[in-house]
């Protein structure tokens, strides 16, 4: 899995590929991670970057015992396509 970084100062997970940064803005409330927005630079779109970002984010949430509430449409669609992370959205 591609390494992501939790940039807590900016409240976002980041993934750098080809010198560009994709990110997922979040809010943390108790044991819940609200994913507000997922962004991938135009040059990285269609290459799976946002999916790798979401996979890393979801794995980190699981390791930290957090649930995920996707506000962003992309995050919601990604989670619905990956039943192996269904336990995180409860």
C-alpha positions as protocol buffer text, in pm:
chain_id: "A"
residue {
  index: 1
  type: UNK
  ca { x: 0 y: 0 z: 0 }
}
residue {
  index: 2
  type: UNK
  ca { x: 119 y: 352 z: -78 }
}
residue {
  index: 3
  type: UNK
  ca { x: 226 y: 555 z: 225 }
}
residue {
  index: 4
  type: UNK
  ca { x: 6 y: 848 z: 316 }
}
residue {
  index: 5
  type: UNK
  ca { x: 69 y: 1123 z: 567 }
}
residue {
  index: 6
  type: UNK
  ca { x: -177 y: 1261 z: 820 }
}
residue {
  index: 7
  type: UNK
  ca { x: -107 y: 1634 z: 806 }
}
residue {
  index: 8
  type: UNK
  ca { x: -284 y: 1711 z: 1134 }
}
residue {
  index: 9
  type: UNK
  ca { x: -198 y: 2083 z: 1114 }
}
residue {
  index: 10
  type: UNK
  ca { x: -400 y: 2112 z: 791 }
}
residue {
  index: 11
  type: UNK
  ca { x: -658 y: 1846 z: 891 }
}
residue {
  index: 12
  type: UNK
  ca { x: -592 y: 1639 z: 582 }
}
residue {
  index: 13
  type: UNK
  ca { x: -439 y: 1314 z: 467 }
}
residue {
  index: 14
  type: UNK
  ca { x: -185 y: 1360 z: 189 }
}
residue {
  index: 15
  type: UNK
  ca { x: -32 y: 1140 z: -77 }
}
residue {
  index: 16
  type: UNK
  ca { x: 253 y: 1266 z: -295 }
}
residue {
  index: 17
  type: UNK
  ca { x: 297 y: 1106 z: -637 }
}
residue {
  index: 18
  type: UNK
  ca { x: 499 y: 1242 z: -930 }
}
residue {
  index: 19
  type: UNK
  ca { x: 582 y: 1548 z: -719 }
}
residue {
  index: 20
  type: UNK
  ca { x: 216 y: 1644 z: -676 }
}
residue {
  index: 21
  type: UNK
  ca { x: -5 y: 1616 z: -369 }
}
residue {
  index: 22
  type: UNK
  ca { x: -348 y: 1456 z: -354 }
}
residue {
  index: 23
  type: UNK
  ca { x: -533 y: 1510 z: -29 }
}
residue {
  index: 24
  type: UNK
  ca { x: -845 y: 1437 z: 172 }
}
residue {
  index: 25
  type: UNK
  ca { x: -971 y: 1707 z: 407 }
}
residue {
  index: 26
  type: UNK
  ca { x: -1118 y: 1575 z: 730 }
}
residue {
  index: 27
  type: UNK
  ca { x: -1271 y: 1666 z: 1062 }
}
residue {
  index: 28
  type: UNK
  ca { x: -1220 y: 1446 z: 1365 }
}
residue {
  index: 29
  type: UNK
  ca { x: -1495 y: 1428 z: 1626 }
}
residue {
  index: 30
  type: UNK
  ca { x: -1437 y: 1178 z: 1908 }
}
residue {
  index: 31
  type: UNK
  ca { x: -1408 y: 841 z: 1731 }
}
residue {
  index: 32
  type: UNK
  ca { x: -1537 y: 957 z: 1390 }
}
residue {
  index: 33
  type: UNK
  ca { x: -1348 y: 1086 z: 1087 }
}
residue {
  index: 34
  type: UNK
  ca { x: -1562 y: 1305 z: 859 }
}
residue {
  index: 35
  type: UNK
  ca { x: -1414 y: 1314 z: 506 }
}
residue {
  index: 36
  type: UNK
  ca { x: -1521 y: 1652 z: 367 }
}
residue {
  index: 37
  type: UNK
  ca { x: -1331 y: 1668 z: 39 }
}
residue {
  index: 38
  type: UNK
  ca { x: -1096 y: 1453 z: -169 }
}
residue {
  index: 39
  type: UNK
  ca { x: -872 y: 1626 z: -425 }
}
residue {
  index: 40
  type: UNK
  ca { x: -638 y: 1485 z: -686 }
}
residue {
  index: 41
  type: UNK
  ca { x: -435 y: 1717 z: -912 }
}
residue {
  index: 42
  type: UNK
  ca { x: -546 y: 1701 z: -1278 }
}
residue {
  index: 43
  type: UNK
  ca { x: -221 y: 1533 z: -1386 }
}
residue {
  index: 44
  type: UNK
  ca { x: -288 y: 1243 z: -1145 }
}
residue {
  index: 45
  type: UNK
  ca { x: -656 y: 1192 z: -1224 }
}
residue {
  index: 46
  type: UNK
  ca { x: -744 y: 858 z: -1376 }
}
residue {
  index: 47
  type: UNK
  ca { x: -424 y: 702 z: -1241 }
}
residue {
  index: 48
  type: UNK
  ca { x: -572 y: 564 z: -918 }
}
residue {
  index: 49
  type: UNK
  ca { x: -408 y: 820 z: -692 }
}
residue {
  index: 50
  type: UNK
  ca { x: -729 y: 916 z: -510 }
}
residue {
  index: 51
  type: UNK
  ca { x: -809 y: 549 z: -460 }
}
residue {
  index: 52
  type: UNK
  ca { x: -468 y: 483 z: -307 }
}
residue {
  index: 53
  type: UNK
  ca { x: -519 y: 787 z: -85 }
}
residue {
  index: 54
  type: UNK
  ca { x: -855 y: 652 z: 32 }
}
residue {
  index: 55
  type: UNK
  ca { x: -712 y: 305 z: 93 }
}
residue {
  index: 56
  type: UNK
  ca { x: -437 y: 450 z: 312 }
}
residue {
  index: 57
  type: UNK
  ca { x: -678 y: 678 z: 492 }
}
residue {
  index: 58
  type: UNK
  ca { x: -917 y: 389 z: 561 }
}
residue {
  index: 59
  type: UNK
  ca { x: -635 y: 166 z: 684 }
}
residue {
  index: 60
  type: UNK
  ca { x: -518 y: 441 z: 919 }
}
residue {
  index: 61
  type: UNK
  ca { x: -872 y: 497 z: 1048 }
}
residue {
  index: 62
  type: UNK
  ca { x: -906 y: 125 z: 1118 }
}
residue {
  index: 63
  type: UNK
  ca { x: -570 y: 113 z: 1298 }
}
residue {
  index: 64
  type: UNK
  ca { x: -677 y: 409 z: 1514 }
}
residue {
  index: 65
  type: UNK
  ca { x: -1021 y: 261 z: 1591 }
}
residue {
  index: 66
  type: UNK
  ca { x: -1206 y: 537 z: 1404 }
}
residue {
  index: 67
  type: UNK
  ca { x: -1528 y: 522 z: 1204 }
}
residue {
  index: 68
  type: UNK
  ca { x: -1560 y: 713 z: 876 }
}
residue {
  index: 69
  type: UNK
  ca { x: -1846 y: 938 z: 766 }
}
residue {
  index: 70
  type: UNK
  ca { x: -1795 y: 1036 z: 403 }
}
residue {
  index: 71
  type: UNK
  ca { x: -1931 y: 1384 z: 325 }
}
residue {
  index: 72
  type: UNK
  ca { x: -1751 y: 1398 z: -10 }
}
residue {
  index: 73
  type: UNK
  ca { x: -1923 y: 1213 z: -294 }
}
residue {
  index: 74
  type: UNK
  ca { x: -1597 y: 1052 z: -409 }
}
residue {
  index: 75
  type: UNK
  ca { x: -1520 y: 922 z: -59 }
}
residue {
  index: 76
  type: UNK
  ca { x: -1873 y: 780 z: -28 }
}
residue {
  index: 77
  type: UNK
  ca { x: -1851 y: 611 z: -370 }
}
residue {
  index: 78
  type: UNK
  ca { x: -1505 y: 468 z: -294 }
}
residue {
  index: 79
  type: UNK
  ca { x: -1618 y: 324 z: 38 }
}
residue {
  index: 80
  type: UNK
  ca { x: -1927 y: 168 z: -123 }
}
residue {
  index: 81
  type: UNK
  ca { x: -1705 y: -2 z: -385 }
}
residue {
  index: 82
  type: UNK
  ca { x: -1475 y: -148 z: -117 }
}
residue {
  index: 83
  type: UNK
  ca { x: -1674 y: -379 z: 112 }
}
residue {
  index: 84
  type: UNK
  ca { x: -1354 y: -475 z: 295 }
}
residue {
  index: 85
  type: UNK
  ca { x: -1384 y: -134 z: 465 }
}
residue {
  index: 86
  type: UNK
  ca { x: -1763 y: -154 z: 532 }
}
residue {
  index: 87
  type: UNK
  ca { x: -1700 y: -193 z: 906 }
}
residue {
  index: 88
  type: UNK
  ca { x: -1566 y: 164 z: 914 }
}
residue {
  index: 89
  type: UNK
  ca { x: -1885 y: 332 z: 799 }
}
residue {
  index: 90
  type: UNK
  ca { x: -2116 y: 197 z: 1067 }
}
